[in-house]
């Protein structure tokens, strides 16, 4: 059976929304395995001096849940 877990992540960039998305996926892939897709939930920005100073994106990131693999009990390891 295949299952996915979804998490909501906020990413930031001072370049663009696309850059915020790419950087956020890159960071998420460092700690999450088997990323499968994203949904861009929201885009927004901070403005300073009439110019965008920071782009922000909220992403729904999905990843496959790995099947549970029972680990041997510590006493079983000693007998191996």
C-alpha positions in Angstrom: 0.0 0.0 0.0 1.3 3.4 -0.9 0.6 6.4 1.4 1.7 10.0 1.4 2.1 12.5 4.2 1.6 16.2 3.6 3.2 19.1 5.4 2.8 22.8 5.1 6.1 24.7 4.7 6.8 28.5 4.3 9.7 29.5 2.1 11.4 32.9 1.7 13.5 34.6 -0.9 14.7 38.1 -1.7 14.8 37.3 -5.4 11.4 35.9 -6.5 8.5 33.5 -5.7 10.0 30.9 -8.0 13.3 31.2 -6.1 11.5 30.8 -2.8 9.8 27.6 -4.1 13.0 26.1 -5.4 15.0 26.8 -2.2 12.2 25.5 0.0 12.0 22.2 -2.0 15.8 21.9 -1.8 15.8 22.4 2.0 12.9 20.0 2.5 14.7 17.3 0.5 17.6 17.4 3.0 15.5 16.0 5.8 12.5 14.4 4.0 12.8 11.4 1.7 10.7 10.5 -1.3 9.2 13.9 -2.1 6.5 13.4 -4.7 4.7 16.8 -5.3 4.0 20.3 -4.1 1.0 22.5 -4.2 1.6 26.3 -4.0 -1.0 27.3 -1.4 -0.2 31.0 -1.1 2.2 33.7 -2.4 2.8 37.0 -0.6 5.5 39.6 -0.2 6.8 42.2 2.2 7.3 45.7 0.8 9.9 48.2 1.9 10.2 51.6 0.3 7.6 50.8 -2.3 9.5 47.8 -3.5 9.2 44.1 -2.7 11.9 43.2 -0.2 11.0 39.5 0.5 8.9 36.9 -1.3 7.1 34.2 0.7 5.4 31.0 -0.4 3.3 28.5 1.5 3.7 25.1 0.1 2.0 21.8 0.7 4.8 19.3 0.2 3.9 15.6 -0.1 6.3 12.6 0.4 5.8 8.9 0.4 5.6 7.1 3.7 8.1 4.3 3.8 6.7 0.9 4.9 7.3 0.0 8.5 10.2 -2.4 8.9 10.3 -4.0 12.3 13.8 -3.7 13.9 15.3 -6.7 15.7 15.2 -6.5 19.5 18.6 -5.8 21.1 18.8 -9.3 22.5 18.3 -10.7 18.9 21.2 -8.6 17.7 23.6 -10.2 20.2 22.6 -13.7 19.0 23.4 -12.9 15.3 
